[in-house]
Amino acid sequence: RENIYLKCNILGIKNNEISDLMNKVIEFSELGEYIDQPVKTYSSGMKARLGFAINISIKPDILIVDEALSVGDKYFKEKCKNKINELINNGVTILLVSHSDKSLSEICLRGVVLNNAKLIYQGEISNCLNFYKELKQWDIIQKNLKKEEKYL
């Protein structure tokens, strides 16, 4: 509970508002009896659950989700995807960072591909995923050519 108060205070949320959010966060995160344990004892999955639950409960205008859907069991991942879709339907802008083609294609309509912090492609999500795959294949070919050059 202290972790929820701390995170919400950092986000500028008042204590009386946090009290209203508390049960939603605890219920969504499914941390149960562990909610009162120090965060340093949490697994990475537990931290992601808590962080995601807090961030969706504060009704954001923009939500950045960085690989959070890669942790947790199948049920929890599905629950998160459903919540993200609900937020999108309510006008929230979602920035989903992932290497999961499946997650990206299920949630996103558009995408961008970055390389060394530079935008190198943007468009429909299926086109972005294809571009990314081709880029990775090209990288593999280049690395293999460099290895062969060393032996010549």
KOLTI-22919 format. One record per atom (N, C-alpha, C): residue number from 0; residue in three letters; atom name; y negated, x negated, z negated. Coordinates in steps of 0.001 Angstrom, whole numbers, padded with zeros to 6 digits, m for minus. Last residue first. Layout:
% residues N
+-----+-----+----+---------+---------+---------+
:   i :  aa : at :       y :       x :       z :
+-----+-----+----+---------+---------+---------+
: NUM : ALA : CA :       Y :       X :       Z :
...
+-----+-----+----+---------+---------+---------+
//
This chain:
% residues 152
+-----+-----+----+---------+---------+---------+
:   i :  aa : at :       y :       x :       z :
+-----+-----+----+---------+---------+---------+
: 151 : LEU :  N :  014903 : m038843 :  044559 :
: 151 : LEU : CA :  014853 : m039406 :  045909 :
: 151 : LEU :  C :  014323 : m040824 :  045910 :
: 150 : TYR :  N :  014699 : m037754 :  042070 :
: 150 : TYR : CA :  015950 : m038419 :  042391 :
: 150 : TYR :  C :  015954 : m039069 :  043769 :
: 149 : LYS :  N :  012258 : m036501 :  042040 :
: 149 : LYS : CA :  012474 : m037606 :  041104 :
: 149 : LYS :  C :  013714 : m038411 :  041465 :
: 148 : GLU :  N :  012614 : m034427 :  043818 :
: 148 : GLU : CA :  011779 : m035542 :  044228 :
: 148 : GLU :  C :  011980 : m036749 :  043314 :
: 147 : GLU :  N :  014066 : m032633 :  042237 :
: 147 : GLU : CA :  014742 : m033307 :  043363 :
: 147 : GLU :  C :  013959 : m034525 :  043818 :
: 146 : LYS :  N :  012031 : m031779 :  040521 :
: 146 : LYS : CA :  013213 : m032455 :  039960 :
: 146 : LYS :  C :  013916 : m033240 :  041070 :
: 145 : LYS :  N :  010364 : m030516 :  042326 :
: 145 : LYS : CA :  009869 : m031681 :  041595 :
: 145 : LYS :  C :  011022 : m032483 :  041004 :
: 144 : LEU :  N :  012013 : m028387 :  043092 :
: 144 : LEU : CA :  011596 : m029378 :  044088 :
: 144 : LEU :  C :  011104 : m030656 :  043411 :
: 143 : ASN :  N :  012146 : m026978 :  040666 :
: 143 : ASN : CA :  013364 : m027572 :  041229 :
: 143 : ASN :  C :  013028 : m028629 :  042279 :
: 142 : LYS :  N :  009487 : m026145 :  040450 :
: 142 : LYS : CA :  010059 : m027019 :  039427 :
: 142 : LYS :  C :  011307 : m027716 :  039941 :
: 141 : GLN :  N :  009288 : m024466 :  042725 :
: 141 : GLN : CA :  008434 : m025652 :  042601 :
: 141 : GLN :  C :  008999 : m026647 :  041581 :
: 140 : ILE :  N :  011134 : m022449 :  042035 :
: 140 : ILE : CA :  011348 : m023261 :  043245 :
: 140 : ILE :  C :  010547 : m024554 :  043146 :
: 139 : ILE :  N :  009863 : m021407 :  039758 :
: 139 : ILE : CA :  011209 : m021996 :  039643 :
: 139 : ILE :  C :  011486 : m022906 :  040832 :
: 138 : ASP :  N :  007506 : m020396 :  040898 :
: 138 : ASP : CA :  007439 : m021441 :  039870 :
: 138 : ASP :  C :  008776 : m022156 :  039729 :
: 137 : TRP :  N :  008616 : m018403 :  042546 :
: 137 : TRP : CA :  007906 : m019525 :  043156 :
: 137 : TRP :  C :  007809 : m020687 :  042173 :
: 136 : GLN :  N :  009541 : m016672 :  040547 :
: 136 : GLN : CA :  010504 : m017288 :  041463 :
: 136 : GLN :  C :  009883 : m018512 :  042144 :
: 135 : LYS :  N :  007071 : m015933 :  039435 :
: 135 : LYS : CA :  008046 : m016661 :  038612 :
: 135 : LYS :  C :  009089 : m017353 :  039482 :
: 134 : LEU :  N :  005972 : m014570 :  041631 :
: 134 : LEU : CA :  005288 : m015726 :  041053 :
: 134 : LEU :  C :  006257 : m016576 :  040236 :
: 133 : GLU :  N :  007776 : m012455 :  041886 :
: 133 : GLU : CA :  007645 : m013431 :  042973 :
: 133 : GLU :  C :  006975 : m014706 :  042476 :
: 132 : LYS :  N :  007234 : m011134 :  039451 :
: 132 : LYS : CA :  008589 : m011657 :  039732 :
: 132 : LYS :  C :  008539 : m012722 :  040826 :
: 131 : TYR :  N :  004541 : m010423 :  039866 :
: 131 : TYR : CA :  004905 : m011316 :  038765 :
: 131 : TYR :  C :  006287 : m011942 :  039005 :
: 130 : PHE :  N :  004788 : m008640 :  042028 :
: 130 : PHE : CA :  004004 : m009862 :  042172 :
: 130 : PHE :  C :  004401 : m010881 :  041111 :
: 129 : ASN :  N :  006276 : m006608 :  040764 :
: 129 : ASN : CA :  006845 : m007340 :  041911 :
: 129 : ASN :  C :  006117 : m008665 :  042126 :
: 128 : LEU :  N :  004399 : m005785 :  038846 :
: 128 : LEU : CA :  005700 : m006307 :  038412 :
: 128 : LEU :  C :  006364 : m007105 :  039539 :
: 127 : CYS :  N :  002347 : m004889 :  040530 :
: 127 : CYS : CA :  002117 : m005998 :  039592 :
: 127 : CYS :  C :  003441 : m006634 :  039153 :
: 126 : ASN :  N :  003602 : m002734 :  041774 :
: 126 : ASN : CA :  003158 : m003873 :  042583 :
: 126 : ASN :  C :  002913 : m005096 :  041706 :
: 125 : SER :  N :  003971 : m001061 :  039564 :
: 125 : SER : CA :  005149 : m001535 :  040307 :
: 125 : SER :  C :  004788 : m002741 :  041171 :
: 124 : ILE :  N :  001273 : m000557 :  038763 :
: 124 : ILE : CA :  002180 : m001328 :  037904 :
: 124 : ILE :  C :  003398 : m001849 :  038660 :
: 123 : GLU :  N : m001323 : m001209 :  041107 :
: 123 : GLU : CA : m000326 : m000305 :  040542 :
: 123 : GLU :  C :  000732 : m001126 :  039814 :
: 122 : GLY :  N : m003348 : m004083 :  040159 :
: 122 : GLY : CA : m002976 : m002960 :  041013 :
: 122 : GLY :  C : m002018 : m002020 :  040306 :
: 121 : GLN :  N : m004156 : m007542 :  040415 :
: 121 : GLN : CA : m004259 : m006265 :  039725 :
: 121 : GLN :  C : m003902 : m005157 :  040707 :
: 120 : TYR :  N : m003987 : m011070 :  039886 :
: 120 : TYR : CA : m003547 : m009880 :  040618 :
: 120 : TYR :  C : m003798 : m008647 :  039753 :
: 119 : ILE :  N : m005149 : m013025 :  038420 :
: 119 : ILE : CA : m004690 : m013404 :  039755 :
: 119 : ILE :  C : m004177 : m012210 :  040554 :
: 118 : LEU :  N : m007380 : m013947 :  035986 :
: 118 : LEU : CA : m006840 : m012788 :  036689 :
: 118 : LEU :  C : m006428 : m013223 :  038093 :
: 117 : LYS :  N : m006559 : m016573 :  033791 :
: 117 : LYS : CA : m007320 : m016122 :  034952 :
: 117 : LYS :  C : m006596 : m014944 :  035601 :
: 116 : ALA :  N : m005042 : m017760 :  031820 :
: 116 : ALA : CA : m006188 : m016952 :  031396 :
: 116 : ALA :  C : m007068 : m016486 :  032560 :
: 115 : ASN :  N : m002875 : m018742 :  033318 :
: 115 : ASN : CA : m003817 : m019663 :  032676 :
: 115 : ASN :  C : m005144 : m018963 :  032376 :
: 114 : ASN :  N : m002798 : m015755 :  034890 :
: 114 : ASN : CA : m002185 : m017073 :  034928 :
: 114 : ASN :  C : m003210 : m018061 :  034397 :
: 113 : LEU :  N : m002059 : m012280 :  034735 :
: 113 : LEU : CA : m002913 : m013407 :  034376 :
: 113 : LEU :  C : m002116 : m014696 :  034504 :
: 112 : VAL :  N : m002050 : m009249 :  036317 :
: 112 : VAL : CA : m001262 : m010459 :  036089 :
: 112 : VAL :  C : m002258 : m011584 :  035842 :
: 111 : VAL :  N : m002301 : m005826 :  035368 :
: 111 : VAL : CA : m002933 : m007072 :  035795 :
: 111 : VAL :  C : m001954 : m008208 :  035505 :
: 110 : GLY :  N : m001709 : m002372 :  036285 :
: 110 : GLY : CA : m001465 : m003605 :  035566 :
: 110 : GLY :  C : m002298 : m004747 :  036111 :
: 109 : ARG :  N : m001272 :  001184 :  035872 :
: 109 : ARG : CA : m001870 :  000017 :  036496 :
: 109 : ARG :  C : m001579 : m001218 :  035655 :
: 108 : LEU :  N :  000292 :  002833 :  034352 :
: 108 : LEU : CA :  000061 :  003209 :  035742 :
: 108 : LEU :  C : m000451 :  002006 :  036530 :
: 107 : CYS :  N :  002759 :  002316 :  031755 :
: 107 : CYS : CA :  001533 :  001968 :  032486 :
: 107 : CYS :  C :  001497 :  002530 :  033905 :
: 106 : ILE :  N :  005253 :  003125 :  030701 :
: 106 : ILE : CA :  004004 :  003472 :  030023 :
: 106 : ILE :  C :  002782 :  003346 :  030934 :
: 105 : GLU :  N :  007402 :  002284 :  032228 :
: 105 : GLU : CA :  007480 :  003589 :  031565 :
: 105 : GLU :  C :  006131 :  004053 :  031030 :
: 104 : SER :  N :  006708 : m000268 :  033053 :
: 104 : SER : CA :  006820 :  000778 :  034073 :
: 104 : SER :  C :  006905 :  002178 :  033462 :
: 103 : LEU :  N :  006709 : m001620 :  030557 :
: 103 : LEU : CA :  005499 : m001540 :  031364 :
: 103 : LEU :  C :  005576 : m000399 :  032373 :
: 102 : SER :  N :  009391 : m001353 :  029746 :
: 102 : SER : CA :  008303 : m000806 :  028931 :
: 102 : SER :  C :  007041 : m000612 :  029760 :
: 101 : LYS :  N :  010668 : m002729 :  031927 :
: 101 : LYS : CA :  010989 : m001340 :  031586 :
: 101 : LYS :  C :  009850 : m000689 :  030793 :
: 100 : ASP :  N :  009701 : m005323 :  031869 :
: 100 : ASP : CA :  009456 : m004472 :  033037 :
: 100 : ASP :  C :  009637 : m003002 :  032692 :
:  99 : SER :  N :  008358 : m007001 :  029324 :
:  99 : SER : CA :  009413 : m006023 :  029563 :
:  99 : SER :  C :  009033 : m005113 :  030723 :
:  98 : HIS :  N :  006417 : m008558 :  028486 :
:  98 : HIS : CA :  007235 : m009127 :  029551 :
:  98 : HIS :  C :  008387 : m008180 :  029887 :
:  97 : SER :  N :  003127 : m007289 :  027671 :
:  97 : SER : CA :  004580 : m007323 :  027553 :
:  97 : SER :  C :  005201 : m008089 :  028713 :
:  96 : VAL :  N :  000528 : m005539 :  026389 :
:  96 : VAL : CA :  000900 : m006886 :  026790 :
:  96 : VAL :  C :  002403 : m007004 :  026589 :
:  95 : LEU :  N : m001427 : m002855 :  027081 :
:  95 : LEU : CA : m000067 : m003223 :  026692 :
:  95 : LEU :  C :  000261 : m004592 :  027272 :
:  94 : LEU :  N : m003991 : m001150 :  026100 :
:  94 : LEU : CA : m003777 : m002426 :  026753 :
:  94 : LEU :  C : m002435 : m002934 :  026238 :
:  93 : ILE :  N : m005042 :  002137 :  026440 :
:  93 : ILE : CA : m004001 :  001257 :  025908 :
:  93 : ILE :  C : m003947 : m000008 :  026758 :
:  92 : THR :  N : m007477 :  004370 :  025474 :
:  92 : THR : CA : m007150 :  003319 :  026428 :
:  92 : THR :  C : m006151 :  002378 :  025767 :
:  91 : VAL :  N : m007035 :  007778 :  024736 :
:  91 : VAL : CA : m007103 :  006409 :  024218 :
:  91 : VAL :  C : m006717 :  005436 :  025333 :
:  90 : GLY :  N : m006711 :  010433 :  025524 :
:  90 : GLY : CA : m007849 :  009673 :  026024 :
:  90 : GLY :  C : m008006 :  008270 :  025488 :
:  89 : ASN :  N : m004419 :  011705 :  024849 :
:  89 : ASN : CA : m005611 :  012065 :  024078 :
:  89 : ASN :  C : m006820 :  011203 :  024438 :
:  88 : ASN :  N : m002529 :  010463 :  026387 :
:  88 : ASN : CA : m002859 :  011852 :  026721 :
:  88 : ASN :  C : m004096 :  012352 :  025979 :
:  87 : ILE :  N : m002414 :  008070 :  024912 :
:  87 : ILE : CA : m002934 :  008059 :  026283 :
:  87 : ILE :  C : m003369 :  009466 :  026687 :
:  86 : LEU :  N : m001177 :  009044 :  022576 :
:  86 : LEU : CA : m002522 :  008482 :  022510 :
:  86 : LEU :  C : m003178 :  008468 :  023894 :
:  85 : GLU :  N :  001317 :  009769 :  023666 :
:  85 : GLU : CA :  000469 :  010783 :  023027 :
:  85 : GLU :  C : m000981 :  010302 :  022961 :
:  84 : ASN :  N :  002246 :  007254 :  024440 :
:  84 : ASN : CA :  002000 :  008283 :  025458 :
:  84 : ASN :  C :  001119 :  009405 :  024918 :
:  83 : ILE :  N :  002476 :  006113 :  021883 :
:  83 : ILE : CA :  001556 :  005530 :  022859 :
:  83 : ILE :  C :  001223 :  006548 :  023944 :
:  82 : LYS :  N :  004491 :  007737 :  020838 :
:  82 : LYS : CA :  003164 :  007738 :  020219 :
:  82 : LYS :  C :  002123 :  007166 :  021170 :
:  81 : ASN :  N :  006624 :  007041 :  022499 :
:  81 : ASN : CA :  006156 :  008433 :  022463 :
:  81 : ASN :  C :  004751 :  008517 :  021884 :
:  80 : LYS :  N :  006861 :  004345 :  021809 :
:  80 : LYS : CA :  006513 :  004717 :  023186 :
:  80 : LYS :  C :  005990 :  006145 :  023238 :
:  79 : CYS :  N :  007644 :  004629 :  019117 :
:  79 : CYS : CA :  006386 :  003955 :  019458 :
:  79 : CYS :  C :  005938 :  004332 :  020868 :
:  78 : LYS :  N :  010136 :  005877 :  019444 :
:  78 : LYS : CA :  009089 :  006536 :  018652 :
:  78 : LYS :  C :  007716 :  005946 :  018983 :
:  77 : GLU :  N :  011492 :  003864 :  020775 :
:  77 : GLU : CA :  011248 :  005139 :  021450 :
:  77 : GLU :  C :  010131 :  005915 :  020759 :
:  76 : LYS :  N :  011590 :  001958 :  018734 :
:  76 : LYS : CA :  010921 :  001643 :  019993 :
:  76 : LYS :  C :  010559 :  002922 :  020740 :
:  75 : PHE :  N :  013157 :  003338 :  016855 :
:  75 : PHE : CA :  011772 :  003025 :  016537 :
:  75 : PHE :  C :  010990 :  002687 :  017799 :
:  74 : TYR :  N :  015620 :  003518 :  018248 :
:  74 : TYR : CA :  014929 :  004726 :  017794 :
:  74 : TYR :  C :  013453 :  004445 :  017542 :
:  73 : LYS :  N :  016332 :  000803 :  018567 :
:  73 : LYS : CA :  016090 :  001649 :  019739 :
:  73 : LYS :  C :  015300 :  002903 :  019364 :
:  72 : ASP :  N :  014592 : m001211 :  016073 :
:  72 : ASP : CA :  015762 : m000605 :  016686 :
:  72 : ASP :  C :  015349 :  000325 :  017824 :
:  71 : GLY :  N :  012320 : m004028 :  016414 :
:  71 : GLY : CA :  012825 : m002771 :  015872 :
:  71 : GLY :  C :  014024 : m002246 :  016630 :
:  70 : VAL :  N :  010212 : m005284 :  019021 :
:  70 : VAL : CA :  010863 : m005377 :  017717 :
:  70 : VAL :  C :  011383 : m004009 :  017296 :
:  69 : SER :  N :  008865 : m004829 :  021315 :
:  69 : SER : CA :  010052 : m005676 :  021434 :
:  69 : SER :  C :  010784 : m005827 :  020104 :
:  68 : LEU :  N :  006560 : m003523 :  021014 :
:  68 : LEU : CA :  007718 : m002695 :  021354 :
:  68 : LEU :  C :  008988 : m003526 :  021490 :
:  67 : ALA :  N :  004666 : m005445 :  020684 :
:  67 : ALA : CA :  005132 : m004731 :  019486 :
:  67 : ALA :  C :  006374 : m003900 :  019769 :
:  66 : GLU :  N :  003433 : m006948 :  022671 :
:  66 : GLU : CA :  004880 : m007113 :  022460 :
:  66 : GLU :  C :  005408 : m006390 :  021225 :
:  65 : ASP :  N :  000562 : m005859 :  021692 :
:  65 : ASP : CA :  001080 : m007127 :  022206 :
:  65 : ASP :  C :  002530 : m007307 :  021787 :
:  64 : VAL :  N : m001667 : m003475 :  022341 :
:  64 : VAL : CA : m000295 : m003588 :  021848 :
:  64 : VAL :  C :  000311 : m004825 :  022498 :
:  63 : ILE :  N : m004741 : m002271 :  021571 :
:  63 : ILE : CA : m004070 : m003406 :  022202 :
:  63 : ILE :  C : m002712 : m003562 :  021541 :
:  62 : LEU :  N : m006513 :  000609 :  022140 :
:  62 : LEU : CA : m005421 :  000037 :  021351 :
:  62 : LEU :  C : m004764 : m001079 :  022150 :
:  61 : ILE :  N : m009582 :  002204 :  021801 :
:  61 : ILE : CA : m008808 :  001251 :  022590 :
:  61 : ILE :  C : m007750 :  000658 :  021669 :
:  60 : ASP :  N : m010198 :  004021 :  019892 :
:  60 : ASP : CA : m010628 :  004311 :  021266 :
:  60 : ASP :  C : m009844 :  003447 :  022238 :
:  59 : PRO :  N : m007826 :  005020 :  017293 :
:  59 : PRO : CA : m008646 :  004051 :  018018 :
:  59 : PRO :  C : m009131 :  004601 :  019369 :
:  58 : LYS :  N : m006913 :  006313 :  014716 :
:  58 : LYS : CA : m007470 :  006984 :  015899 :
:  58 : LYS :  C : m008398 :  006056 :  016682 :
:  57 : ILE :  N : m005477 :  005127 :  012767 :
:  57 : ILE : CA : m006934 :  005123 :  012605 :
:  57 : ILE :  C : m007653 :  005759 :  013791 :
:  56 : SER :  N : m002811 :  005056 :  013427 :
:  56 : SER : CA : m003257 :  006078 :  012476 :
:  56 : SER :  C : m004774 :  006166 :  012343 :
:  55 : ILE :  N : m002307 :  002876 :  014952 :
:  55 : ILE : CA : m002271 :  004184 :  015615 :
:  55 : ILE :  C : m002812 :  005284 :  014717 :
:  54 : ASN :  N : m002605 :  000812 :  013050 :
:  54 : ASN : CA : m003490 :  000879 :  014211 :
:  54 : ASN :  C : m003441 :  002214 :  014943 :
:  53 : ILE :  N : m000521 :  001319 :  011219 :
:  53 : ILE : CA : m001928 :  001361 :  010796 :
:  53 : ILE :  C : m002824 :  001595 :  012007 :
:  52 : ALA :  N :  001724 :  000988 :  012861 :
:  52 : ALA : CA :  001498 :  002267 :  012163 :
:  52 : ALA :  C :  000043 :  002399 :  011712 :
:  51 : PHE :  N :  001454 : m001703 :  013619 :
:  51 : PHE : CA :  001401 : m000645 :  014633 :
:  51 : PHE :  C :  001074 :  000697 :  013979 :
:  50 : GLY :  N :  001741 : m002968 :  011101 :
:  50 : GLY : CA :  000534 : m003134 :  011901 :
:  50 : GLY :  C :  000372 : m002028 :  012931 :
:  49 : LEU :  N :  004356 : m002140 :  010403 :
:  49 : LEU : CA :  003205 : m001813 :  009564 :
:  49 : LEU :  C :  001905 : m001894 :  010361 :
:  48 : ARG :  N :  005882 : m003205 :  012528 :
:  48 : ARG : CA :  005924 : m001769 :  012215 :
:  48 : ARG :  C :  004679 : m001349 :  011422 :
:  47 : ALA :  N :  005318 : m005931 :  012262 :
:  47 : ALA : CA :  004916 : m005220 :  013483 :
:  47 : ALA :  C :  004895 : m003713 :  013247 :
:  46 : LYS :  N :  006499 : m006443 :  009792 :
:  46 : LYS : CA :  005064 : m006653 :  009966 :
:  46 : LYS :  C :  004553 : m005883 :  011177 :
:  45 : MET :  N :  009162 : m005917 :  010444 :
:  45 : MET : CA :  008495 : m005094 :  009425 :
:  45 : MET :  C :  006984 : m005225 :  009537 :
:  44 : GLY :  N :  009624 : m007971 :  012309 :
:  44 : GLY : CA :  009726 : m006569 :  012701 :
:  44 : GLY :  C :  009032 : m005635 :  011725 :
:  43 : SER :  N :  009424 : m010235 :  010759 :
:  43 : SER : CA :  008421 : m010027 :  011818 :
:  43 : SER :  C :  008447 : m008574 :  012294 :
:  42 : SER :  N :  009928 : m009213 :  007316 :
:  42 : SER : CA :  010390 : m009810 :  008566 :
:  42 : SER :  C :  009302 : m009581 :  009616 :
:  41 : TYR :  N :  008014 : m009803 :  004343 :
:  41 : TYR : CA :  008424 : m008958 :  005473 :
:  41 : TYR :  C :  009005 : m009794 :  006609 :
:  40 : THR :  N :  006909 : m011352 :  002419 :
:  40 : THR : CA :  008358 : m011151 :  002324 :
:  40 : THR :  C :  008899 : m010310 :  003480 :
:  39 : LYS :  N :  004222 : m011260 :  002902 :
:  39 : LYS : CA :  004891 : m012545 :  003136 :
:  39 : LYS :  C :  006418 : m012430 :  003024 :
:  38 : VAL :  N :  003455 : m008752 :  002021 :
:  38 : VAL : CA :  003704 : m008932 :  003451 :
:  38 : VAL :  C :  004449 : m010239 :  003721 :
:  37 : PRO :  N :  005050 : m007684 : m001008 :
:  37 : PRO : CA :  004064 : m008538 : m000318 :
:  37 : PRO :  C :  004452 : m008734 :  001152 :
:  36 : GLN :  N :  006001 : m004194 : m001264 :
:  36 : GLN : CA :  006331 : m005616 : m001324 :
:  36 : GLN :  C :  005244 : m006428 : m000616 :
:  35 : ASP :  N :  005604 : m001534 : m000896 :
:  35 : ASP : CA :  004864 : m002162 : m001990 :
:  35 : ASP :  C :  005197 : m003645 : m002161 :
:  34 : ILE :  N :  007325 : m000850 :  001168 :
:  34 : ILE : CA :  005886 : m000728 :  001397 :
:  34 : ILE :  C :  005075 : m001426 :  000314 :
:  33 : TYR :  N :  010002 : m000747 :  000684 :
:  33 : TYR : CA :  009428 : m002071 :  000933 :
:  33 : TYR :  C :  007913 : m002041 :  001094 :
:  32 : GLU :  N :  010866 :  001859 :  000556 :
:  32 : GLU : CA :  010608 :  001172 : m000711 :
:  32 : GLU :  C :  009955 : m000195 : m000527 :
:  31 : GLY :  N :  009697 :  002519 :  003789 :
:  31 : GLY : CA :  010283 :  003043 :  002563 :
:  31 : GLY :  C :  009879 :  002262 :  001330 :
:  30 : LEU :  N :  008982 :  001958 :  006356 :
:  30 : LEU : CA :  009260 :  000820 :  005475 :
:  30 : LEU :  C :  009808 :  001240 :  004112 :
:  29 : GLU :  N :  008224 :  003587 :  008479 :
:  29 : GLU : CA :  009592 :  003694 :  007952 :
:  29 : GLU :  C :  009963 :  002507 :  007060 :
:  28 : SER :  N :  005818 :  003937 :  009746 :
:  28 : SER : CA :  006377 :  002578 :  009678 :
:  28 : SER :  C :  007824 :  002560 :  009209 :
:  27 : PHE :  N :  005295 :  006674 :  009362 :
:  27 : PHE : CA :  005552 :  006160 :  010704 :
:  27 : PHE :  C :  006247 :  004803 :  010660 :
:  26 : GLU :  N :  004985 :  006804 :  006524 :
:  26 : GLU : CA :  006010 :  007599 :  007207 :
:  26 : GLU :  C :  006331 :  007013 :  008578 :
:  25 : ILE :  N :  002821 :  005095 :  006102 :
:  25 : ILE : CA :  004109 :  004824 :  005452 :
:  25 : ILE :  C :  005231 :  005558 :  006175 :
:  24 : VAL :  N :  000827 :  006396 :  007626 :
:  24 : VAL : CA :  001206 :  005011 :  007907 :
:  24 : VAL :  C :  002593 :  004715 :  007345 :
:  23 : LYS :  N :  000680 :  008886 :  006372 :
:  23 : LYS : CA :  000990 :  008796 :  007801 :
:  23 : LYS :  C :  001513 :  007412 :  008150 :
:  22 : ASN :  N : m000100 :  008169 :  003778 :
:  22 : ASN : CA :  001215 :  008777 :  003995 :
:  22 : ASN :  C :  001640 :  008717 :  005448 :
:  21 : MET :  N : m002755 :  007003 :  004327 :
:  21 : MET : CA : m001662 :  006295 :  003671 :
:  21 : MET :  C : m000285 :  006892 :  003991 :
:  20 : LEU :  N : m004937 :  008436 :  005204 :
:  20 : LEU : CA : m004062 :  007820 :  006207 :
:  20 : LEU :  C : m002747 :  007291 :  005617 :
:  19 : ASP :  N : m006241 :  009174 :  002863 :
:  19 : ASP : CA : m005757 :  010223 :  003758 :
:  19 : ASP :  C : m004762 :  009693 :  004786 :
:  18 : SER :  N : m006930 :  006670 :  001895 :
:  18 : SER : CA : m006010 :  007501 :  001115 :
:  18 : SER :  C : m005417 :  008603 :  001973 :
:  17 : ILE :  N : m008816 :  005978 :  003795 :
:  17 : ILE : CA : m007542 :  005256 :  003760 :
:  17 : ILE :  C : m006508 :  006065 :  002986 :
:  16 : GLU :  N : m010946 :  007557 :  003109 :
:  16 : GLU : CA : m010290 :  007802 :  004392 :
:  16 : GLU :  C : m008907 :  007145 :  004421 :
:  15 : ASN :  N : m011639 :  006383 :  000687 :
:  15 : ASN : CA : m011208 :  007789 :  000674 :
:  15 : ASN :  C : m010530 :  008162 :  001997 :
:  14 : ASN :  N : m012350 :  003740 :  001539 :
:  14 : ASN : CA : m011161 :  003967 :  000710 :
:  14 : ASN :  C : m010699 :  005421 :  000705 :
:  13 : LYS :  N : m013361 :  003437 :  005014 :
:  13 : LYS : CA : m013650 :  003671 :  003591 :
:  13 : LYS :  C : m012382 :  004062 :  002837 :
:  12 : ILE :  N : m012933 :  000859 :  007335 :
:  12 : ILE : CA : m012581 :  002223 :  006922 :
:  12 : ILE :  C : m012766 :  002347 :  005416 :
:  11 : GLY :  N : m013224 : m001633 :  008461 :
:  11 : GLY : CA : m014417 : m000883 :  008096 :
:  11 : GLY :  C : m014153 :  000556 :  007676 :
:  10 : LEU :  N : m011115 : m003267 :  008866 :
:  10 : LEU : CA : m011544 : m002470 :  010024 :
:  10 : LEU :  C : m012742 : m001579 :  009715 :
:   9 : ILE :  N : m010764 : m004163 :  006301 :
:   9 : ILE : CA : m011209 : m005132 :  007314 :
:   9 : ILE :  C : m011735 : m004400 :  008549 :
:   8 : ASN :  N : m009703 : m001823 :  005244 :
:   8 : ASN : CA : m011016 : m002295 :  004793 :
:   8 : ASN :  C : m011600 : m003296 :  005784 :
:   7 : CYS :  N : m007216 : m001809 :  006557 :
:   7 : CYS : CA : m008188 : m000749 :  006845 :
:   7 : CYS :  C : m009590 : m001139 :  006395 :
:   6 : LYS :  N : m006009 : m004085 :  005377 :
:   6 : LYS : CA : m006199 : m004002 :  006829 :
:   6 : LYS :  C : m007268 : m002969 :  007184 :
:   5 : LEU :  N : m006056 : m003285 :  002625 :
:   5 : LEU : CA : m006698 : m004507 :  003093 :
:   5 : LEU :  C : m007003 : m004429 :  004579 :
:   4 : TYR :  N : m004536 : m000897 :  002579 :
:   4 : TYR : CA : m005941 : m000900 :  002151 :
:   4 : TYR :  C : m006675 : m002118 :  002710 :
:   3 : ILE :  N : m002089 : m001959 :  003451 :
:   3 : ILE : CA : m002743 : m000909 :  004237 :
:   3 : ILE :  C : m004222 : m000859 :  003879 :
:   2 : ASN :  N : m001504 : m003705 :  001386 :
:   2 : ASN : CA : m001654 : m004234 :  002737 :
:   2 : ASN :  C : m002371 : m003230 :  003634 :
:   1 : GLU :  N : m001176 : m001980 : m000737 :
:   1 : GLU : CA : m002314 : m002896 : m000755 :
:   1 : GLU :  C : m002582 : m003455 :  000638 :
:   0 : ARG :  N :  001189 : m000824 :  000000 :
:   0 : ARG : CA :  000000 :  000000 :  000000 :
:   0 : ARG :  C : m001251 : m000868 :  000000 :
+-----+-----+----+---------+---------+---------+
//
